[in-house]
Amino acid sequence: MQIGAYGKPENFDRNKAMQLGSVETTTRGNLTLFMIGNLYSLSEARSLQALAKSMGYSGAFVLERVNGQLVKVSN
């Protein structure tokens, strides 16, 4: 689940995000994507997405890996 994308990753509060689970990062262009990993079902991801939004990550969305690429899961 992606919780944020930052051009200046030093502005990301990793400690707050760690309350949601294992924080992972990757880059896309000049952005650093911050994600919560180790989710094993869509229902688990959706539940965590709701929690993330309640914590202020209003743009949180669920991703899945398809053929090695991260793809947004449609609502």
PADRENLO-406305 format. One record per atom (N, C-alpha, C, O): residue number from 0; residue in three letters; atom name; x, y, z. Coordinates in nm, 3 decimals. Example, Ala and Ser with C-alpha at 12.3 -4.5 7.8 and 13.67 -1.06 7.14 Angstrom:
PADRENLO-406305
+-----+---------+-------+---------+---------+---------+
! num ! residuo ! atomo !      px !      py !      pz !
+-----+---------+-------+---------+---------+---------+
!   0 !     ALA !     N !   1.319 !  -0.569 !   0.780 !
!   0 !     ALA !    CA !   1.230 !  -0.450 !   0.780 !
!   0 !     ALA !     C !   1.320 !  -0.330 !   0.780 !
!   0 !     ALA !     O !   1.424 !  -0.332 !   0.846 !
!   1 !     SER !     N !   1.285 !  -0.225 !   0.708 !
!   1 !     SER !    CA !   1.367 !  -0.106 !   0.714 !
!   1 !     SER !     C !   1.290 !   0.003 !   0.787 !
!   1 !     SER !     O !   1.341 !   0.114 !   0.804 !
+-----+---------+-------+---------+---------+---------+
end
This chain:
PADRENLO-406305
+-----+---------+-------+---------+---------+---------+
! num ! residuo ! atomo !      px !      py !      pz !
+-----+---------+-------+---------+---------+---------+
!   0 !     MET !     N !   0.084 !  -0.116 !   0.000 !
!   0 !     MET !    CA !   0.000 !   0.000 !   0.000 !
!   0 !     MET !     C !   0.089 !   0.123 !   0.000 !
!   0 !     MET !     O !   0.177 !   0.136 !   0.085 !
!   1 !     GLN !     N !   0.066 !   0.212 !  -0.093 !
!   1 !     GLN !    CA !   0.144 !   0.336 !  -0.097 !
!   1 !     GLN !     C !   0.079 !   0.439 !  -0.007 !
!   1 !     GLN !     O !  -0.042 !   0.460 !  -0.012 !
!   2 !     ILE !     N !   0.163 !   0.503 !   0.075 !
!   2 !     ILE !    CA !   0.110 !   0.606 !   0.164 !
!   2 !     ILE !     C !   0.162 !   0.744 !   0.129 !
!   2 !     ILE !     O !   0.112 !   0.844 !   0.181 !
!   3 !     GLY !     N !   0.262 !   0.753 !   0.043 !
!   3 !     GLY !    CA !   0.312 !   0.884 !   0.006 !
!   3 !     GLY !     C !   0.420 !   0.876 !  -0.100 !
!   3 !     GLY !     O !   0.485 !   0.773 !  -0.117 !
!   4 !     ALA !     N !   0.438 !   0.987 !  -0.171 !
!   4 !     ALA !    CA !   0.544 !   1.001 !  -0.271 !
!   4 !     ALA !     C !   0.603 !   1.140 !  -0.251 !
!   4 !     ALA !     O !   0.532 !   1.240 !  -0.254 !
!   5 !     TYR !     N !   0.734 !   1.144 !  -0.231 !
!   5 !     TYR !    CA !   0.799 !   1.269 !  -0.194 !
!   5 !     TYR !     C !   0.918 !   1.301 !  -0.285 !
!   5 !     TYR !     O !   0.999 !   1.214 !  -0.316 !
!   6 !     GLY !     N !   0.925 !   1.426 !  -0.327 !
!   6 !     GLY !    CA !   1.042 !   1.474 !  -0.398 !
!   6 !     GLY !     C !   1.156 !   1.500 !  -0.301 !
!   6 !     GLY !     O !   1.273 !   1.496 !  -0.338 !
!   7 !     LYS !     N !   1.121 !   1.526 !  -0.176 !
!   7 !     LYS !    CA !   1.219 !   1.546 !  -0.068 !
!   7 !     LYS !     C !   1.187 !   1.443 !   0.040 !
!   7 !     LYS !     O !   1.114 !   1.474 !   0.134 !
!   8 !     PRO !     N !   1.241 !   1.321 !   0.028 !
!   8 !     PRO !    CA !   1.207 !   1.215 !   0.121 !
!   8 !     PRO !     C !   1.241 !   1.245 !   0.266 !
!   8 !     PRO !     O !   1.187 !   1.181 !   0.357 !
!   9 !     GLU !     N !   1.329 !   1.341 !   0.290 !
!   9 !     GLU !    CA !   1.362 !   1.377 !   0.428 !
!   9 !     GLU !     C !   1.241 !   1.439 !   0.499 !
!   9 !     GLU !     O !   1.241 !   1.450 !   0.622 !
!  10 !     ASN !     N !   1.140 !   1.481 !   0.423 !
!  10 !     ASN !    CA !   1.019 !   1.538 !   0.482 !
!  10 !     ASN !     C !   0.920 !   1.431 !   0.529 !
!  10 !     ASN !     O !   0.818 !   1.464 !   0.590 !
!  11 !     PHE !     N !   0.948 !   1.306 !   0.499 !
!  11 !     PHE !    CA !   0.858 !   1.197 !   0.536 !
!  11 !     PHE !     C !   0.884 !   1.153 !   0.680 !
!  11 !     PHE !     O !   0.999 !   1.133 !   0.718 !
!  12 !     ASP !     N !   0.779 !   1.140 !   0.759 !
!  12 !     ASP !    CA !   0.790 !   1.097 !   0.899 !
!  12 !     ASP !     C !   0.784 !   0.944 !   0.906 !
!  12 !     ASP !     O !   0.677 !   0.886 !   0.919 !
!  13 !     ARG !     N !   0.899 !   0.882 !   0.897 !
!  13 !     ARG !    CA !   0.908 !   0.737 !   0.896 !
!  13 !     ARG !     C !   0.856 !   0.676 !   1.026 !
!  13 !     ARG !     O !   0.792 !   0.571 !   1.024 !
!  14 !     ASN !     N !   0.883 !   0.741 !   1.139 !
!  14 !     ASN !    CA !   0.838 !   0.688 !   1.268 !
!  14 !     ASN !     C !   0.686 !   0.678 !   1.275 !
!  14 !     ASN !     O !   0.632 !   0.580 !   1.326 !
!  15 !     LYS !     N !   0.617 !   0.779 !   1.224 !
!  15 !     LYS !    CA !   0.471 !   0.775 !   1.222 !
!  15 !     LYS !     C !   0.423 !   0.662 !   1.132 !
!  15 !     LYS !     O !   0.333 !   0.587 !   1.169 !
!  16 !     ALA !     N !   0.483 !   0.648 !   1.016 !
!  16 !     ALA !    CA !   0.443 !   0.545 !   0.920 !
!  16 !     ALA !     C !   0.467 !   0.405 !   0.974 !
!  16 !     ALA !     O !   0.393 !   0.313 !   0.942 !
!  17 !     MET !     N !   0.570 !   0.389 !   1.056 !
!  17 !     MET !    CA !   0.603 !   0.257 !   1.109 !
!  17 !     MET !     C !   0.493 !   0.203 !   1.201 !
!  17 !     MET !     O !   0.489 !   0.084 !   1.231 !
!  18 !     GLN !     N !   0.404 !   0.291 !   1.246 !
!  18 !     GLN !    CA !   0.289 !   0.245 !   1.325 !
!  18 !     GLN !     C !   0.196 !   0.158 !   1.240 !
!  18 !     GLN !     O !   0.119 !   0.079 !   1.294 !
!  19 !     LEU !     N !   0.204 !   0.174 !   1.108 !
!  19 !     LEU !    CA !   0.120 !   0.097 !   1.017 !
!  19 !     LEU !     C !   0.181 !  -0.038 !   0.980 !
!  19 !     LEU !     O !   0.109 !  -0.131 !   0.943 !
!  20 !     GLY !     N !   0.311 !  -0.048 !   0.989 !
!  20 !     GLY !    CA !   0.378 !  -0.173 !   0.952 !
!  20 !     GLY !     C !   0.516 !  -0.148 !   0.895 !
!  20 !     GLY !     O !   0.578 !  -0.045 !   0.922 !
!  21 !     SER !     N !   0.561 !  -0.242 !   0.817 !
!  21 !     SER !    CA !   0.694 !  -0.240 !   0.758 !
!  21 !     SER !     C !   0.702 !  -0.137 !   0.645 !
!  21 !     SER !     O !   0.635 !  -0.151 !   0.543 !
!  22 !     VAL !     N !   0.783 !  -0.032 !   0.663 !
!  22 !     VAL !    CA !   0.796 !   0.074 !   0.563 !
!  22 !     VAL !     C !   0.898 !   0.033 !   0.457 !
!  22 !     VAL !     O !   1.011 !  -0.004 !   0.488 !
!  23 !     GLU !     N !   0.855 !   0.040 !   0.333 !
!  23 !     GLU !    CA !   0.943 !   0.011 !   0.219 !
!  23 !     GLU !     C !   0.948 !   0.133 !   0.130 !
!  23 !     GLU !     O !   0.855 !   0.214 !   0.127 !
!  24 !     THR !     N !   1.058 !   0.148 !   0.056 !
!  24 !     THR !    CA !   1.070 !   0.260 !  -0.037 !
!  24 !     THR !     C !   1.116 !   0.209 !  -0.173 !
!  24 !     THR !     O !   1.180 !   0.105 !  -0.185 !
!  25 !     THR !     N !   1.081 !   0.285 !  -0.273 !
!  25 !     THR !    CA !   1.132 !   0.266 !  -0.408 !
!  25 !     THR !     C !   1.129 !   0.403 !  -0.473 !
!  25 !     THR !     O !   1.068 !   0.496 !  -0.420 !
!  26 !     THR !     N !   1.193 !   0.416 !  -0.585 !
!  26 !     THR !    CA !   1.191 !   0.545 !  -0.655 !
!  26 !     THR !     C !   1.121 !   0.531 !  -0.788 !
!  26 !     THR !     O !   1.122 !   0.426 !  -0.853 !
!  27 !     ARG !     N !   1.060 !   0.641 !  -0.827 !
!  27 !     ARG !    CA !   0.997 !   0.651 !  -0.959 !
!  27 !     ARG !     C !   1.027 !   0.792 !  -1.007 !
!  27 !     ARG !     O !   0.970 !   0.889 !  -0.959 !
!  28 !     GLY !     N !   1.117 !   0.801 !  -1.104 !
!  28 !     GLY !    CA !   1.162 !   0.932 !  -1.148 !
!  28 !     GLY !     C !   1.235 !   1.001 !  -1.034 !
!  28 !     GLY !     O !   1.326 !   0.944 !  -0.974 !
!  29 !     ASN !     N !   1.195 !   1.125 !  -1.004 !
!  29 !     ASN !    CA !   1.259 !   1.199 !  -0.895 !
!  29 !     ASN !     C !   1.182 !   1.188 !  -0.763 !
!  29 !     ASN !     O !   1.210 !   1.262 !  -0.669 !
!  30 !     LEU !     N !   1.086 !   1.096 !  -0.757 !
!  30 !     LEU !    CA !   1.007 !   1.078 !  -0.636 !
!  30 !     LEU !     C !   1.050 !   0.953 !  -0.561 !
!  30 !     LEU !     O !   1.089 !   0.853 !  -0.621 !
!  31 !     THR !     N !   1.043 !   0.960 !  -0.430 !
!  31 !     THR !    CA !   1.061 !   0.842 !  -0.345 !
!  31 !     THR !     C !   0.923 !   0.800 !  -0.299 !
!  31 !     THR !     O !   0.852 !   0.877 !  -0.235 !
!  32 !     LEU !     N !   0.886 !   0.677 !  -0.330 !
!  32 !     LEU !    CA !   0.756 !   0.624 !  -0.291 !
!  32 !     LEU !     C !   0.771 !   0.552 !  -0.158 !
!  32 !     LEU !     O !   0.863 !   0.472 !  -0.140 !
!  33 !     PHE !     N !   0.682 !   0.581 !  -0.066 !
!  33 !     PHE !    CA !   0.681 !   0.515 !   0.065 !
!  33 !     PHE !     C !   0.560 !   0.423 !   0.071 !
!  33 !     PHE !     O !   0.447 !   0.464 !   0.044 !
!  34 !     MET !     N !   0.586 !   0.299 !   0.106 !
!  34 !     MET !    CA !   0.482 !   0.198 !   0.106 !
!  34 !     MET !     C !   0.488 !   0.116 !   0.234 !
!  34 !     MET !     O !   0.592 !   0.108 !   0.300 !
!  35 !     ILE !     N !   0.376 !   0.056 !   0.268 !
!  35 !     ILE !    CA !   0.371 !  -0.043 !   0.375 !
!  35 !     ILE !     C !   0.366 !  -0.179 !   0.306 !
!  35 !     ILE !     O !   0.278 !  -0.206 !   0.225 !
!  36 !     GLY !     N !   0.461 !  -0.263 !   0.341 !
!  36 !     GLY !    CA !   0.471 !  -0.394 !   0.276 !
!  36 !     GLY !     C !   0.426 !  -0.507 !   0.366 !
!  36 !     GLY !     O !   0.372 !  -0.486 !   0.475 !
!  37 !     ASN !     N !   0.448 !  -0.627 !   0.317 !
!  37 !     ASN !    CA !   0.414 !  -0.750 !   0.388 !
!  37 !     ASN !     C !   0.265 !  -0.762 !   0.416 !
!  37 !     ASN !     O !   0.225 !  -0.804 !   0.524 !
!  38 !     LEU !     N !   0.184 !  -0.724 !   0.319 !
!  38 !     LEU !    CA !   0.039 !  -0.742 !   0.327 !
!  38 !     LEU !     C !   0.003 !  -0.859 !   0.237 !
!  38 !     LEU !     O !   0.052 !  -0.869 !   0.124 !
!  39 !     TYR !     N !  -0.081 !  -0.948 !   0.286 !
!  39 !     TYR !    CA !  -0.101 !  -1.074 !   0.215 !
!  39 !     TYR !     C !  -0.240 !  -1.096 !   0.160 !
!  39 !     TYR !     O !  -0.267 !  -1.199 !   0.099 !
!  40 !     SER !     N !  -0.330 !  -0.999 !   0.180 !
!  40 !     SER !    CA !  -0.463 !  -1.011 !   0.121 !
!  40 !     SER !     C !  -0.517 !  -0.872 !   0.091 !
!  40 !     SER !     O !  -0.474 !  -0.773 !   0.149 !
!  41 !     LEU !     N !  -0.611 !  -0.868 !  -0.001 !
!  41 !     LEU !    CA !  -0.672 !  -0.741 !  -0.036 !
!  41 !     LEU !     C !  -0.749 !  -0.684 !   0.082 !
!  41 !     LEU !     O !  -0.748 !  -0.564 !   0.105 !
!  42 !     SER !     N !  -0.817 !  -0.771 !   0.158 !
!  42 !     SER !    CA !  -0.893 !  -0.721 !   0.272 !
!  42 !     SER !     C !  -0.799 !  -0.662 !   0.378 !
!  42 !     SER !     O !  -0.833 !  -0.561 !   0.440 !
!  43 !     GLU !     N !  -0.684 !  -0.723 !   0.399 !
!  43 !     GLU !    CA !  -0.586 !  -0.668 !   0.493 !
!  43 !     GLU !     C !  -0.537 !  -0.532 !   0.444 !
!  43 !     GLU !     O !  -0.524 !  -0.438 !   0.523 !
!  44 !     ALA !     N !  -0.511 !  -0.522 !   0.316 !
!  44 !     ALA !    CA !  -0.463 !  -0.396 !   0.258 !
!  44 !     ALA !     C !  -0.569 !  -0.286 !   0.268 !
!  44 !     ALA !     O !  -0.538 !  -0.172 !   0.299 !
!  45 !     ARG !     N !  -0.695 !  -0.322 !   0.241 !
!  45 !     ARG !    CA !  -0.803 !  -0.223 !   0.248 !
!  45 !     ARG !     C !  -0.823 !  -0.174 !   0.391 !
!  45 !     ARG !     O !  -0.846 !  -0.055 !   0.414 !
!  46 !     SER !     N !  -0.815 !  -0.265 !   0.486 !
!  46 !     SER !    CA !  -0.828 !  -0.227 !   0.626 !
!  46 !     SER !     C !  -0.717 !  -0.131 !   0.667 !
!  46 !     SER !     O !  -0.741 !  -0.031 !   0.734 !
!  47 !     LEU !     N !  -0.595 !  -0.162 !   0.625 !
!  47 !     LEU !    CA !  -0.481 !  -0.077 !   0.657 !
!  47 !     LEU !     C !  -0.491 !   0.057 !   0.585 !
!  47 !     LEU !     O !  -0.450 !   0.160 !   0.638 !
!  48 !     GLN !     N !  -0.546 !   0.056 !   0.464 !
!  48 !     GLN !    CA !  -0.566 !   0.180 !   0.390 !
!  48 !     GLN !     C !  -0.659 !   0.273 !   0.468 !
!  48 !     GLN !     O !  -0.632 !   0.393 !   0.478 !
!  49 !     ALA !     N !  -0.766 !   0.219 !   0.522 !
!  49 !     ALA !    CA !  -0.859 !   0.301 !   0.601 !
!  49 !     ALA !     C !  -0.790 !   0.358 !   0.724 !
!  49 !     ALA !     O !  -0.810 !   0.474 !   0.758 !
!  50 !     LEU !     N !  -0.708 !   0.277 !   0.790 !
!  50 !     LEU !    CA !  -0.633 !   0.325 !   0.907 !
!  50 !     LEU !     C !  -0.536 !   0.435 !   0.867 !
!  50 !     LEU !     O !  -0.524 !   0.537 !   0.935 !
!  51 !     ALA !     N !  -0.465 !   0.413 !   0.757 !
!  51 !     ALA !    CA !  -0.369 !   0.513 !   0.709 !
!  51 !     ALA !     C !  -0.439 !   0.645 !   0.680 !
!  51 !     ALA !     O !  -0.387 !   0.752 !   0.715 !
!  52 !     LYS !     N !  -0.555 !   0.639 !   0.616 !
!  52 !     LYS !    CA !  -0.628 !   0.763 !   0.587 !
!  52 !     LYS !     C !  -0.669 !   0.833 !   0.715 !
!  52 !     LYS !     O !  -0.666 !   0.956 !   0.723 !
!  53 !     SER !     N !  -0.708 !   0.756 !   0.817 !
!  53 !     SER !    CA !  -0.747 !   0.817 !   0.945 !
!  53 !     SER !     C !  -0.628 !   0.880 !   1.016 !
!  53 !     SER !     O !  -0.645 !   0.967 !   1.101 !
!  54 !     MET !     N !  -0.507 !   0.836 !   0.980 !
!  54 !     MET !    CA !  -0.385 !   0.892 !   1.039 !
!  54 !     MET !     C !  -0.331 !   1.011 !   0.960 !
!  54 !     MET !     O !  -0.228 !   1.068 !   0.995 !
!  55 !     GLY !     N !  -0.402 !   1.049 !   0.852 !
!  55 !     GLY !    CA !  -0.362 !   1.166 !   0.776 !
!  55 !     GLY !     C !  -0.300 !   1.137 !   0.640 !
!  55 !     GLY !     O !  -0.263 !   1.230 !   0.568 !
!  56 !     TYR !     N !  -0.287 !   1.010 !   0.604 !
!  56 !     TYR !    CA !  -0.233 !   0.975 !   0.472 !
!  56 !     TYR !     C !  -0.350 !   0.968 !   0.374 !
!  56 !     TYR !     O !  -0.391 !   0.860 !   0.331 !
!  57 !     SER !     N !  -0.403 !   1.084 !   0.340 !
!  57 !     SER !    CA !  -0.527 !   1.092 !   0.262 !
!  57 !     SER !     C !  -0.516 !   1.032 !   0.123 !
!  57 !     SER !     O !  -0.617 !   0.991 !   0.066 !
!  58 !     GLY !     N !  -0.396 !   1.026 !   0.069 !
!  58 !     GLY !    CA !  -0.379 !   0.970 !  -0.065 !
!  58 !     GLY !     C !  -0.338 !   0.824 !  -0.067 !
!  58 !     GLY !     O !  -0.295 !   0.774 !  -0.170 !
!  59 !     ALA !     N !  -0.350 !   0.755 !   0.048 !
!  59 !     ALA !    CA !  -0.309 !   0.614 !   0.055 !
!  59 !     ALA !     C !  -0.390 !   0.530 !  -0.043 !
!  59 !     ALA !     O !  -0.512 !   0.545 !  -0.054 !
!  60 !     PHE !     N !  -0.322 !   0.441 !  -0.114 !
!  60 !     PHE !    CA !  -0.392 !   0.349 !  -0.203 !
!  60 !     PHE !     C !  -0.320 !   0.215 !  -0.209 !
!  60 !     PHE !     O !  -0.202 !   0.204 !  -0.179 !
!  61 !     VAL !     N !  -0.396 !   0.114 !  -0.250 !
!  61 !     VAL !    CA !  -0.347 !  -0.023 !  -0.253 !
!  61 !     VAL !     C !  -0.279 !  -0.050 !  -0.387 !
!  61 !     VAL !     O !  -0.329 !  -0.012 !  -0.493 !
!  62 !     LEU !     N !  -0.164 !  -0.116 !  -0.378 !
!  62 !     LEU !    CA !  -0.089 !  -0.157 !  -0.496 !
!  62 !     LEU !     C !  -0.078 !  -0.308 !  -0.499 !
!  62 !     LEU !     O !  -0.088 !  -0.375 !  -0.396 !
!  63 !     GLU !     N !  -0.057 !  -0.361 !  -0.617 !
!  63 !     GLU !    CA !  -0.019 !  -0.501 !  -0.629 !
!  63 !     GLU !     C !   0.094 !  -0.511 !  -0.730 !
!  63 !     GLU !     O !   0.107 !  -0.428 !  -0.820 !
!  64 !     ARG !     N !   0.174 !  -0.614 !  -0.714 !
!  64 !     ARG !    CA !   0.285 !  -0.635 !  -0.806 !
!  64 !     ARG !     C !   0.236 !  -0.725 !  -0.919 !
!  64 !     ARG !     O !   0.192 !  -0.838 !  -0.897 !
!  65 !     VAL !     N !   0.244 !  -0.673 !  -1.042 !
!  65 !     VAL !    CA !   0.202 !  -0.747 !  -1.161 !
!  65 !     VAL !     C !   0.320 !  -0.751 !  -1.256 !
!  65 !     VAL !     O !   0.365 !  -0.647 !  -1.304 !
!  66 !     ASN !     N !   0.369 !  -0.869 !  -1.284 !
!  66 !     ASN !    CA !   0.484 !  -0.887 !  -1.373 !
!  66 !     ASN !     C !   0.600 !  -0.796 !  -1.333 !
!  66 !     ASN !     O !   0.667 !  -0.738 !  -1.419 !
!  67 !     GLY !     N !   0.624 !  -0.784 !  -1.202 !
!  67 !     GLY !    CA !   0.736 !  -0.706 !  -1.153 !
!  67 !     GLY !     C !   0.711 !  -0.557 !  -1.141 !
!  67 !     GLY !     O !   0.798 !  -0.483 !  -1.095 !
!  68 !     GLN !     N !   0.593 !  -0.512 !  -1.181 !
!  68 !     GLN !    CA !   0.559 !  -0.370 !  -1.175 !
!  68 !     GLN !     C !   0.453 !  -0.346 !  -1.069 !
!  68 !     GLN !     O !   0.364 !  -0.429 !  -1.050 !
!  69 !     LEU !     N !   0.463 !  -0.232 !  -0.999 !
!  69 !     LEU !    CA !   0.361 !  -0.195 !  -0.902 !
!  69 !     LEU !     C !   0.245 !  -0.127 !  -0.975 !
!  69 !     LEU !     O !   0.265 !  -0.030 !  -1.049 !
!  70 !     VAL !     N !   0.124 !  -0.178 !  -0.954 !
!  70 !     VAL !    CA !   0.005 !  -0.128 !  -1.022 !
!  70 !     VAL !     C !  -0.101 !  -0.097 !  -0.918 !
!  70 !     VAL !     O !  -0.122 !  -0.176 !  -0.826 !
!  71 !     LYS !     N !  -0.167 !   0.018 !  -0.932 !
!  71 !     LYS !    CA !  -0.273 !   0.057 !  -0.840 !
!  71 !     LYS !     C !  -0.392 !  -0.036 !  -0.857 !
!  71 !     LYS !     O !  -0.434 !  -0.066 !  -0.969 !
!  72 !     VAL !     N !  -0.445 !  -0.082 !  -0.745 !
!  72 !     VAL !    CA !  -0.564 !  -0.167 !  -0.746 !
!  72 !     VAL !     C !  -0.685 !  -0.074 !  -0.752 !
!  72 !     VAL !     O !  -0.698 !   0.018 !  -0.672 !
!  73 !     SER !     N !  -0.774 !  -0.099 !  -0.847 !
!  73 !     SER !    CA !  -0.890 !  -0.013 !  -0.862 !
!  73 !     SER !     C !  -0.987 !  -0.031 !  -0.744 !
!  73 !     SER !     O !  -0.992 !  -0.138 !  -0.683 !
!  74 !     ASN !     N !  -1.061 !   0.074 !  -0.716 !
!  74 !     ASN !    CA !  -1.158 !   0.069 !  -0.604 !
!  74 !     ASN !     C !  -1.270 !  -0.015 !  -0.647 !
!  74 !     ASN !     O !  -1.365 !  -0.034 !  -0.571 !
+-----+---------+-------+---------+---------+---------+
end
